[in-house]
Amino acid sequence: MNTTDHTTLTARLMTLASERFDRPLAALSADDDFFHALGIDSLQALDLLTRIEETFDVEVPDYELQGVTTFTGLAEVIARRL
């Protein structure tokens, strides 16, 4: 995946998260820790992951998400599955 596609994917993830958790998109940054930026816990993160999997028609194993806390990191994981 090229840089433009990766940037677009990151932006789509941020938009999805912004809408799901009613946070202003302008307040989010690609390198934000999404737990902190969205004010969510691990259960809510699983809800977000389910929504992402449905939106992008992918399945992401839990082990691939260990240590992933930024939108950029999440985009990298999703990109490997597309």
FENTA-V271337 format. One record per pair of residues at least 12 apart in sequence whose C-alpha atoms are under 7 Angstrom apart, sorted by the first residue. I is the first residue (numbers start at 1). J is the second residue. If there is no record, write none. Layout:
((I | J) (I | J))
//
This chain:
((6 | 75) (9 | 75) (10 | 30) (10 | 71) (10 | 72) (10 | 75) (13 | 71) (14 | 71) (17 | 48) (21 | 38) (23 | 38) (30 | 70) (30 | 71) (30 | 72) (31 | 70) (31 | 71) (31 | 72) (32 | 70) (32 | 71) (33 | 69) (33 | 70) (34 | 69) (34 | 70) (34 | 71) (35 | 69) (58 | 81) (58 | 82) (64 | 77))
//
